[in-house]
Amino acid sequence: MATTTIRIEETLKARVAAAAERAGKTVHAFMLDAIAQTVEQAELDGAFHRVADERWARVRTTGKTVSWDAAKDWLEARSRGESPHRPVARKRGR
């Protein structure tokens, strides 16, 4: 396992120590968890943005979208436990 040194302000160091104690963890374990959670979130954000970029490129290429009203109706039906058909993407203005 590699060793990494970080420099943090004394006030942040004290806050980390207090938070680790409240969590019942060592400062080391607390910081490892915090780093792992931050990395995981960054990876999830990256994946989300890749999917969004792909979908936006498809919208720009085809010109097809689902209207907000159709999407909202579908979501509301799903929230009521129904199994509605997915709304069909259409070119704007149709």
CORCOR-V376038 format. One line per field, one symbol per residue. phi: phi as a letter, one per 30 degrees, with the letter a starting at -180 (. if undefined). psi: psi as a letter, one per 40 degrees, with the letter a starting at -180 (. if undefined). burial: # if it has 16 or more other ideal C-beta (glycine too) atoms within 10 Angstrom, else .. Layout:
phi->???
psi->???
burial->???
//
This chain:
phi->.dcbcbcbdeddeddddddddddibdeedddddddddddedddddddedddddddddddddcicbcddddddddddddddidbddddcdbdeic
psi->hihhhihiidddddddddddddefiiddddddddddddddddddddddddddddddddddddehihiddddddddddddeeigiiiihhiiie.
burial->...................#.........##..........................................#............#.......
//
